[in-house]
């Protein structure tokens, strides 16, 4: 148990409320301490069952029955037939180009398109000449984020339940039009209206992240989320499985595209990204952090491609996060118009952002959100450069 995990257990009162959870995280009636070993033999049994039985080892049989019993006992909505009906989808990635690179992202119901729209918007400006971490460059990225998030609230939900102009949202023509709204000297007034991407839509016929690149060039970036720290806090008896609380991302307004309805997939925030240069893999990156993810990924991509940072330099650079009214991911979807900055940003950056109309909240020096990982592929040298975020538990390792 690391120091960060021990602190997280201490801050999660829900783990105390359920005996099946407390047995893992508070085995002697107290939270596990740094350096102790956390044991979850039921989860090991669940993994063995999945290894032996495949999909049905989780979505059918004893594990599924145990999860359904837990849900019923606690008044939940998840039933055995819901688990049995679940099917994984294989979806083609969406992509755009940025400074001569191709950036691939996850399609809806993910929010991955936001990173692509953000990159299309900031590509209209010469970020490199503005300097890294300056008020000018941070302001432009924050404004791009605000415009993209306004579009998400207007258009994006389960792609099977809503008409989404995804090609328009990530088109260069649409970005050029939207970028005209960005004033380099002043923040846009709130609320920000969504654009009209349909004109450029031309259709054809508690999160964790890891990134892996092997010696043959195969790459994986994967995110898995329970949403809140420890999800619901409930471990289904006999399974070792923590149940999530991702349904907090639903909207209840009937006019919203992400409104709760039977059979729909909730809109989510996971957006692992891959960047290619001249057709070859160049970067693999991702981060936990809810709506922070597309903002952190924007800072990583621009840090490495615009400012020439190494992956570790980009991961460790001072980080910002913007909170947008009516666009926060979970109920009640409120939040003020607030720009959070790590204290390592220079004073002149803070003053410049305040002068442009941003409301600032200064965090601890390393108190920014996210826990980014990144791998850069140097094919000419035959080297992989890995980076992990010191803000949370994370490691870069090669073998």
C-alpha positions in Angstrom: 0.0 0.0 0.0 1.5 3.3 -1.1 1.2 6.5 0.9 -1.3 7.9 -1.6 -3.5 4.8 -1.5 -3.5 4.8 2.3 -4.5 8.5 2.3 -7.3 7.7 -0.2 -8.7 4.9 1.9 -8.7 7.1 4.9 -10.7 9.7 3.0 -13.3 7.1 1.7 -16.0 6.7 4.5 -18.1 4.5 2.2 -15.6 1.7 2.6 -16.4 1.5 6.3 -20.2 1.1 5.6 -20.1 -2.2 3.8 -18.5 -5.3 5.4 -17.4 -6.7 2.1 -15.4 -3.5 1.4 -14.1 -3.1 4.9 -12.7 -6.6 4.9 -10.3 -5.5 2.1 -9.5 -1.9 2.9 -9.9 -1.9 6.7 -9.2 -5.5 7.6 -8.5 -4.9 11.3 -11.2 -2.2 11.7 -8.7 0.6 10.6 -7.5 1.8 7.2 -4.5 0.0 5.8 -1.3 1.9 6.4 1.6 2.6 4.0 3.8 -0.4 3.5 1.1 -2.9 4.5 -0.1 -5.6 2.0 -3.7 -5.3 0.8 -5.2 -8.8 0.1 -8.3 -9.4 -2.0 -8.5 -13.2 -2.5 -12.1 -13.0 -3.8 -10.9 -10.8 -6.7 -8.2 -13.3 -7.5 -10.9 -16.1 -7.7 -12.9 -13.8 -10.0 -9.9 -13.4 -12.3 -9.3 -17.1 -12.4 -13.0 -17.7 -13.3 -12.7 -15.2 -16.1 -9.5 -16.8 -17.3 -11.2 -20.2 -17.4 -14.6 -19.2 -18.7 -14.0 -16.1 -20.7 -16.8 -13.5 -21.0 -19.3 -15.7 -19.1 -16.9 -15.8 -16.2 -18.0 -12.3 -15.4 -21.3 -11.6 -17.2 -23.0 -14.9 -16.4 -22.7 -17.5 -13.7 -21.8 -17.0 -10.1 -20.0 -13.7 -10.4 -22.9 -12.1 -12.2 -25.4 -13.6 -9.7 -23.4 -12.2 -6.8 -23.3 -8.7 -8.4 -27.0 -8.8 -9.1 -27.8 -9.9 -5.5 -25.7 -7.1 -4.2 -27.5 -4.6 -6.4 -30.9 -5.9 -5.3 -30.1 -5.9 -1.6 -29.0 -2.3 -1.8 -31.9 -1.1 -3.9 -29.9 -0.8 -7.1 -31.2 -1.1 -10.7 -28.6 -3.5 -12.1 -30.2 -6.9 -12.7 -28.8 -10.3 -13.9 -30.4 -9.8 -17.3 -28.6 -6.5 -17.7 -25.2 -8.2 -17.2 -26.1 -11.0 -19.6 -27.2 -8.6 -22.3 -24.0 -6.5 -22.2 -21.8 -6.7 -25.3 -18.5 -5.1 -26.0 -18.3 -2.8 -29.0 -15.4 -2.6 -31.5 -15.3 1.0 -32.8 -13.0 2.6 -35.4 -11.1 5.6 -34.0 -11.7 9.2 -35.0 -8.7 11.4 -35.9 -7.4 14.7 -37.0 -4.0 16.1 -37.9 -1.9 18.5 -35.8 1.3 20.1 -36.9 2.0 17.4 -39.4 1.0 14.5 -37.0 -2.1 12.4 -37.0 -3.9 12.1 -33.6 -6.3 9.2 -33.0 -9.0 9.3 -30.3 -12.0 7.3 -29.1 -15.4 8.1 -30.7 -18.6 8.8 -28.8 -19.9 7.9 -26.3 -16.5 9.0 -25.1 -15.5 12.7 -24.9 -12.4 12.0 -26.9 -13.5 14.2 -29.8 -12.9 17.2 -27.5 -9.1 16.7 -27.7 -9.3 16.7 -31.5 -11.4 19.8 -31.6 -9.2 21.5 -29.1 -6.1 20.7 -31.2 -7.8 22.0 -34.4 -8.6 25.2 -32.6 -5.2 25.9 -31.1 -3.6 25.0 -34.4 -5.0 28.3 -35.8 -2.4 30.1 -33.5 1.4 30.0 -33.2 1.6 28.5 -29.7 5.4 28.0 -29.9 6.0 31.7 -30.4 3.8 32.6 -27.4 6.0 30.5 -25.0 5.1 27.6 -22.8 3.1 28.3 -19.6 2.6 32.0 -20.5 -0.7 33.8 -20.0 -1.0 34.0 -23.8 -0.6 30.3 -24.5 -2.6 29.1 -21.5 -5.5 31.5 -22.4 -5.7 30.2 -25.9 -5.9 26.6 -24.7 -8.5 27.3 -22.1 -10.6 29.2 -24.6 -10.4 26.2 -27.0 -11.4 23.9 -24.1 -14.4 26.1 -23.3 -15.6 26.1 -27.0 -15.2 22.4 -27.3 -17.0 21.7 -24.0 -20.0 23.8 -25.1 -20.2 21.7 -28.2 -20.1 18.5 -26.1 -23.1 19.6 -24.0 -25.1 20.4 -27.1 -24.4 17.3 -29.3 -22.6 14.4 -27.7 -24.2 11.3 -26.0 -24.6 7.6 -26.9 -24.0 7.5 -30.7 -26.7 4.9 -31.0 -29.3 7.2 -29.3 -28.4 10.6 -30.7 -27.5 12.2 -34.0 -23.9 13.5 -33.6 -22.2 15.6 -36.2 -18.8 14.1 -35.3 -17.2 14.7 -38.7 -18.2 18.4 -38.4 -17.0 18.7 -34.8 -13.5 17.6 -35.7 -13.2 19.2 -39.2 -10.6 21.9 -39.9 -13.2 24.2 -41.5 -15.4 24.1 -38.4 -12.3 24.9 -36.2 -11.4 27.9 -38.4 -14.9 29.3 -37.9 -15.0 28.6 -34.1 -11.5 30.0 -33.6 -12.7 33.4 -34.8 -14.5 33.6 -31.5 -11.2 33.5 -29.5 -10.0 36.9 -28.5 -6.3 36.6 -27.5 -6.8 39.4 -25.0 -10.1 38.5 -23.4 -12.0 35.5 -22.1 -15.3 34.7 -23.8 -18.3 35.7 -21.7 -20.3 32.9 -20.0 -22.4 31.0 -21.1 -20.6 30.0 -24.3 -23.0 28.9 -27.1 -22.4 25.8 -29.1 -21.5 26.1 -32.7 -23.1 24.6 -35.8 -20.9 21.7 -36.9 -23.7 20.2 -39.1 -22.6 22.4 -42.0 -19.3 20.5 -42.1 -20.7 17.1 -41.2 -20.4 14.9 -44.3 -21.2 11.3 -43.3 -20.0 8.3 -45.2 -22.0 5.3 -46.3 -11.6 6.4 -10.4 -10.1 5.9 -13.3 -6.8 4.3 -14.1 -4.7 4.4 -17.2 -1.8 2.4 -18.6 0.1 2.7 -21.9 2.2 0.0 -23.4 4.4 -0.3 -26.5 6.3 -3.5 -27.2 9.4 -4.3 -29.2 7.4 -5.0 -32.3 5.6 -1.7 -32.3 2.2 -2.9 -31.0 0.7 -0.3 -28.7 -2.2 -0.1 -26.2 -3.5 2.7 -24.1 -6.3 1.7 -21.8 -8.5 3.5 -19.2 -10.8 1.8 -16.7 -13.0 3.9 -14.4 -15.0 3.4 -11.3 -15.7 7.2 -11.5 -15.3 8.4 -7.8 -12.5 7.2 -5.6 -13.4 3.6 -5.0 -16.6 4.0 -7.1 -19.7 3.3 -5.0 -17.5 1.9 -2.2 -19.4 -1.3 -2.4 -17.7 -4.6 -3.0 -20.1 -7.3 -4.3 -19.9 -10.2 -1.7 -17.7 -13.0 -2.8 -16.3 -11.3 -5.9 -13.8 -8.8 -4.7 -15.2 -6.4 -7.3 -15.8 -2.8 -6.5 -18.9 -1.5 -8.2 -18.7 1.9 -9.9 -20.9 5.0 -9.8 -20.6 6.2 -13.4 -24.3 6.8 -13.7 -23.6 10.1 -11.9 -22.7 11.3 -15.5 -26.3 11.1 -16.7 -28.5 14.2 -17.3 -32.1 14.3 -16.2 -33.2 17.2 -18.4 -35.3 15.5 -21.2 -33.9 17.9 -23.8 -30.3 17.0 -23.1 -28.7 14.5 -25.5 -27.2 12.6 -22.6 -30.5 12.2 -20.8 -31.0 9.0 -18.8 -33.0 6.3 -20.7 -33.2 2.5 -20.7 -30.7 0.8 -22.9 -28.5 3.9 -23.4 -24.7 4.1 -22.8 -23.8 7.0 -20.5 -21.5 9.6 -22.0 -18.0 9.2 -20.4 -14.7 10.9 -20.3 -12.1 8.2 -21.1 -10.0 9.3 -24.1 -6.7 7.4 -24.6 -4.8 9.0 -27.5 -2.2 7.9 -30.1 -0.2 10.3 -32.3 1.4 9.2 -35.6 4.1 10.9 -37.6 4.6 10.0 -41.3 2.4 6.9 -40.7 4.5 5.6 -37.8 3.5 5.6 -34.1 5.0 8.5 -32.3 3.2 9.1 -29.0 0.9 7.0 -26.7 -0.7 8.9 -23.9 -3.6 9.1 -21.4 -4.6 10.1 -17.9 -7.4 9.6 -15.4 -9.3 12.6 -14.2 -12.9 12.9 -15.5 -13.3 16.1 -17.6 -9.6 16.8 -16.8 -8.5 14.1 -19.3 -9.0 16.0 -22.5 -7.5 19.2 -20.9 -4.4 17.3 -19.6 -4.0 15.5 -23.0 -4.1 18.9 -24.8 -1.3 20.2 -22.5 0.8 17.0 -23.1 0.4 17.0 -26.9 1.2 20.7 -27.3 4.0 20.5 -24.8 5.7 17.8 -26.8 4.8 18.9 -30.4 4.9 22.7 -30.0 7.5 23.2 -27.3 9.8 20.2 -27.9 9.4 18.8 -24.4 10.4 15.2 -23.5 7.5 13.1 -22.3 8.6 13.5 -18.7 9.0 17.2 -19.0 5.5 17.5 -20.5 4.0 15.3 -17.7 5.7 17.3 -15.0 5.0 20.8 -16.4 2.7 23.1 -14.4 -0.8 22.1 -15.1 -4.1 23.9 -15.4 -7.8 22.8 -15.4 -10.9 24.8 -16.3 -14.3 24.2 -14.7 -17.2 25.3 -16.9 -20.7 26.2 -15.8 -23.4 23.6 -16.8 -20.7 21.4 -18.4 -19.3 19.5 -15.5 -19.6 15.7 -16.0 -21.6 14.6 -12.9 -24.9 15.5 -11.2 -25.6 18.4 -10.5 -23.6 19.4 -13.6 -23.1 22.9 -12.1 -19.7 24.4 -11.2 -18.6 28.0 -11.5 -16.4 29.5 -14.3 -13.0 28.8 -12.7 -9.5 28.3 -13.9 -7.3 26.2 -11.6 -3.5 26.7 -11.8 -0.7 24.9 -10.0 1.3 27.4 -8.0 4.4 26.8 -10.2 3.0 29.0 -12.9 4.8 32.3 -12.8 3.2 35.4 -11.3 3.1 37.2 -14.7 1.1 34.2 -16.1 -1.4 34.5 -13.3 -1.7 38.3 -13.8 -2.1 38.0 -17.5 -4.9 35.4 -17.2 -6.7 37.5 -14.6 -6.5 40.5 -16.9 -8.1 38.5 -19.7 -11.1 37.8 -17.5 -10.3 34.3 -16.1 -11.3 33.6 -12.4 -8.3 31.9 -10.9 -7.8 29.3 -8.1 -4.2 28.6 -7.3 -3.5 25.0 -6.2 -0.5 23.5 -4.5 2.6 23.3 -6.5 1.8 19.7 -7.5 -1.9 19.9 -6.7 -3.2 19.8 -10.2 -5.5 17.0 -11.4 -4.8 14.0 -13.6 -2.1 11.4 -13.4 -0.7 11.3 -16.9 1.4 8.6 -18.6 3.1 8.9 -22.0 5.4 6.9 -24.3 7.3 8.5 -27.1 8.6 6.2 -29.9 12.0 7.1 -31.3 12.2 4.6 -34.2 15.5 5.9 -35.6 17.3 5.2 -32.3 15.2 2.2 -31.4 14.3 3.7 -28.1 11.1 4.1 -26.1 10.8 7.2 -23.8 8.4 6.6 -21.0 6.9 9.1 -18.5 4.8 8.8 -15.4 3.1 11.5 -13.3 4.5 12.3 -9.8 1.1 13.7 -8.8 -0.2 10.2 -8.2 1.1 6.6 -8.0 2.5 5.8 -11.4 5.6 4.3 -12.9 7.5 4.1 -16.2 9.2 0.8 -16.7 10.9 -1.1 -19.6 12.1 -4.6 -20.0 
